[in-house]
Amino acid sequence: FQGIVITPLLLLLFLGSSSSVPFTSIFSQLFMTVVVPLIIGQIVRRYIKDWLERKKPPFGTISSCVLLMIIYTTFCDTFANPNIDLDKFSLIIIVFIIFSIQMSFMFLTFLFSTRNNSSFTPADTVAIIFCSTHKSLTLGIPMLKIVFAGYEYLSLISVPLLIYHPAQILLGSLLVPTIKSWMVSRQKALKLTRQPKAPVKV
């Protein structure tokens, strides 16, 4: 939700209020593309929730297939564009930067959620690490296409997001065993500290 407002504002701030930054148009298109479908979905859900729980349609499979299709078509559109002009060295540098940014975000969220005065549980910390750093192509690509509509280097601008999405899946898969063991050990330590101590007999 913040991205819908912040993205046009940042464009207006850094690029100026010229005709190349149609703030009102960008905001309205992002609102119609992101917010309106979400609101409609939440309203409809209230009326068909019981039916969905009875029938249990395969929304998970459908969602995964749609996401895979979006990723595939975006990759095809990006690297089939003759204007992309991206050499191998630049691509390697971008991959390194994206992985560094992702690791930095995860580390910062870990520090934030485990500070001394934090009320988050170990399970909350795991959720914060993975969810707060998550960026999806399903939202990012439509936002880019709206903001940079007609721009000939749109494919080049999409490359960091195309790398970020698989990077977070790969890093998540690699870090799951380590984070899981930390969470389990932390939960055990908290249980031990909360157990009442038995009275000492003299």
C-alpha positions, 0 to 999 in steps of 0.5 A: 500500500505504501509503495502505491503512494511512495513510488510516484512521490519519489519519481516526482521528487527525483525527476521533477514535476515535468510531463515525464512524471504524470503523478496523478495518472500513475497513482490512479493506475496503481490504485486501480491495479493493486488496491481495487482488486484487493478490496473487491476480493476481501468483500467477495470473500465474506460472502463465499468463504463458507462455499470455498471451505466446503469445495476447497478449489485448488487456488494454491495451484492456480496461484503458483501457475499464474505466478510461474507464467508471469515470471516466464513471460517477463523473462522472455519479454526482457531478454528478447528485447534488442535494446536491453544491451546487458553484458555478462559482467554487468549481469554478474554485478547486478546479481551480487548487488541484489544478493547483498541487498537481500541479505542486508534486509534480512539481517536488519529485520533479524536485529530489529525483531530480536532487540532487547525490548522487542515483544516478538516471539522467535516464530514472529522473527522468522515471519518478519525476516521472510515476509518483510523482505519479500518482493513479488513480480506480480506487483512489481512488474505491473507497477513498472509497466505503469510507471515507465509505460512507453519507455524503451529501456523498460526491460533493462529496468525490470532486470533487478526485480527479475533477479530479486524474486528468484534470489529471495526464493534461493536464499530462503531455501538455503537459510531455512535449516539454520533459521529453523534450528535457531528458532527451536533452540530459542523457543526451548530457552524461553520455555526454560526461563519461564518455568517456575523454579522449585522451592529449595528445601533446607 
